[in-house]
Amino acid sequence: MENDQYHVADYSKVCNTGAVGLVSRFLHRSLESFGLVVRRNRILRRSDLLKILEVGAGGGQHAQYVRHSFDRLIECDIRPENIPNVADDPRIVKEFKPVDAQNLPYADNSHDRLIATCLLAHLSDPEKALEEWKRIVRPGGVISIFVPCEPGFLLRISQSMTTRRKQKSLGYNGKLLHYREHRNHHPGMITFIRQIYGSDARVTNYPFPFLSWNFNLWSIVQVESLHKSGKTITH
């Protein structure tokens, strides 16, 4: 499939270089902050987030941006072949078998933090995934979620001027690549998050926190507390 070829051969060329690469690095850094400016870096001050799970880890790009202390960071993906086999940091461990973020093979309350970068938009059942993430993170832990502002005005303009131009230069139809995979829109994803996590979830838009999602590129959701007492969706 064309999308598989793109992710293996050319994804890094498009998303990790030039102006798009600069935005990508800002994206990863924003996932390590907490809420608005006055709450920034709260997660960095946590000393109890020692066991981390990153779902949909892809090329393993995010691990280098984690700044709080930790003992173990497990990188997993439904396509584990895309995660580098060797990490510079011995605390970072690759899960070699395919792992479905909607049906995780981990025990209840087994992790202190879960990270999901640009994953929720891809999933066929985002509600089930959010319930799974809540299940495996202990009460008092943290869930950090990147949510693209699909199909917001600013994001579409930005894509047309950056990623899609680079994709076209490599022989791809960027719109086809994008919409084959990004099946969930921003209002829906945020609605599911608020339904499942309630007041534990804090949403911050980037790069303009005080504007509507339609005039932003992405949202960062940080979920703390996880009392395990919210509504549960049965599947």
ZAMARGU-4260 file (C-alpha; in steps of 0.2 Angstrom, whole numbers, plus 5000, padded with zeros to 4 digits):
<rodrens>
0) 5000/5000/5000 | 5006/5018/4996 | 5004/5023/5014 | 5015/5009/5020 | 5029/5014/5007
5) 5028/5032/5012 | 5030/5028/5031 | 5045/5017/5028 | 5054/5027/5014 | 5049/5045/5015
10) 5040/5050/5031 | 5056/5056/5040 | 5061/5066/5025 | 5045/5076/5025 | 5041/5077/5044
15) 5058/5078/5052 | 5068/5091/5041 | 5066/5109/5036 | 5052/5120/5042 | 5041/5105/5045
20) 5055/5097/5056 | 5055/5113/5067 | 5036/5113/5070 | 5038/5094/5074 | 5051/5097/5087
25) 5040/5111/5095 | 5025/5099/5094 | 5035/5086/5104 | 5041/5099/5117 | 5023/5105/5119
30) 5018/5087/5124 | 5030/5089/5139 | 5022/5105/5146 | 5006/5106/5156 | 4992/5117/5151
35) 4993/5136/5149 | 5008/5147/5152 | 5006/5148/5171 | 5005/5129/5172 | 5020/5125/5161
40) 5032/5112/5165 | 5022/5105/5179 | 5025/5087/5173 | 5044/5091/5172 | 5043/5093/5191
45) 5035/5076/5194 | 5047/5063/5202 | 5034/5049/5202 | 5032/5045/5184 | 5045/5032/5183
50) 5037/5019/5171 | 5031/5026/5155 | 5022/5018/5140 | 5022/5027/5123 | 5008/5020/5111
55) 5010/5022/5093 | 5029/5027/5095 | 5032/5026/5077 | 5051/5031/5074 | 5054/5034/5092
60) 5055/5052/5090 | 5047/5058/5106 | 5058/5049/5119 | 5072/5062/5118 | 5060/5076/5123
65) 5055/5068/5140 | 5063/5078/5153 | 5056/5072/5170 | 5065/5057/5178 | 5060/5040/5173
70) 5066/5022/5175 | 5059/5014/5160 | 5050/5020/5144 | 5042/5006/5133 | 5040/5011/5115
75) 5026/5001/5106 | 5017/5002/5090 | 5005/4991/5079 | 5020/4992/5067 | 5035/4988/5078
80) 5047/4987/5063 | 5046/5006/5062 | 5053/5008/5079 | 5073/5009/5080 | 5080/4993/5087
85) 5093/5002/5097 | 5091/5017/5108 | 5105/5028/5115 | 5097/5028/5132 | 5096/5010/5140
90) 5080/5015/5150 | 5071/5015/5133 | 5064/4998/5128 | 5056/4993/5112 | 5041/4981/5112
95) 5045/4970/5097 | 5028/4963/5095 | 5013/4972/5087 | 5003/4982/5100 | 4986/4988/5097
100) 4983/5004/5107 | 4964/5000/5108 | 4968/4983/5116 | 4984/4984/5126 | 4992/4969/5133
105) 4997/4977/5150 | 4989/4975/5167 | 4978/4987/5176 | 4987/5002/5184 | 5003/4996/5178
110) 5011/5012/5172 | 5014/5030/5179 | 5012/5039/5162 | 5006/5035/5145 | 5011/5046/5129
115) 5001/5046/5113 | 5008/5057/5099 | 4997/5059/5083 | 4988/5042/5086 | 4970/5046/5091
120) 4966/5053/5074 | 4971/5036/5066 | 4961/5024/5077 | 4945/5015/5072 | 4938/5016/5090
125) 4945/5031/5099 | 4933/5029/5114 | 4939/5011/5117 | 4958/5017/5116 | 4955/5031/5129
130) 4947/5018/5140 | 4961/5007/5138 | 4974/5020/5142 | 4964/5025/5158 | 4964/5007/5163
135) 4983/5004/5162 | 4988/5021/5170 | 4988/5021/5189 | 4977/5033/5199 | 4988/5049/5201
140) 4997/5045/5185 | 4997/5056/5169 | 4991/5053/5151 | 4998/5065/5138 | 4989/5066/5121
145) 4993/5075/5105 | 4977/5080/5095 | 4978/5088/5078 | 4966/5102/5074 | 4958/5092/5060
150) 4951/5099/5049 | 4954/5116/5055 | 4957/5131/5044 | 4975/5135/5050 | 4980/5117/5049
155) 4974/5115/5031 | 4983/5131/5026 | 4999/5125/5035 | 4998/5108/5027 | 4996/5115/5009
160) 5011/5126/5011 | 5023/5113/5019 | 5020/5095/5021 | 5010/5093/5005 | 5022/5102/4994
165) 5036/5091/5001 | 5025/5075/4998 | 5022/5081/4980 | 5040/5083/4977 | 5043/5065/4982
170) 5029/5059/4970 | 5014/5057/4983 | 4997/5064/4984 | 4997/5072/5001 | 4979/5073/5003
175) 4976/5055/4999 | 4990/5050/5011 | 4983/5061/5025 | 4964/5056/5024 | 4967/5038/5022
180) 4974/5038/5040 | 4967/5053/5049 | 4949/5047/5051 | 4944/5057/5067 | 4941/5075/5068
185) 4946/5087/5082 | 4929/5091/5090 | 4925/5072/5090 | 4941/5068/5099 | 4940/5081/5112
190) 4922/5076/5115 | 4927/5058/5118 | 4941/5064/5129 | 4930/5074/5140 | 4917/5061/5141
195) 4929/5048/5147 | 4942/5058/5158 | 4930/5072/5163 | 4938/5086/5174 | 4955/5077/5175
200) 4958/5082/5157 | 4966/5099/5153 | 4966/5104/5135 | 4978/5118/5128 | 4978/5124/5110
205) 4995/5127/5100 | 5002/5139/5095 | 4988/5151/5100 | 4980/5145/5117 | 4967/5158/5118
210) 4960/5155/5100 | 4948/5142/5094 | 4954/5125/5088 | 4950/5131/5071 | 4964/5143/5071
215) 4977/5132/5079 | 4988/5117/5073 | 4985/5105/5087 | 4979/5103/5105 | 4989/5095/5120
220) 4978/5085/5132 | 4986/5082/5149 | 4976/5070/5160 | 4980/5069/5179 | 4972/5061/5194
225) 4963/5047/5185 | 4951/5042/5199 | 4944/5027/5189 | 4927/5033/5194 | 4921/5041/5178
230) 4909/5034/5165 | 4914/5018/5156 | 4910/5014/5138 | 4906/4996/5135 | 4911/4988/5119
</rodrens>
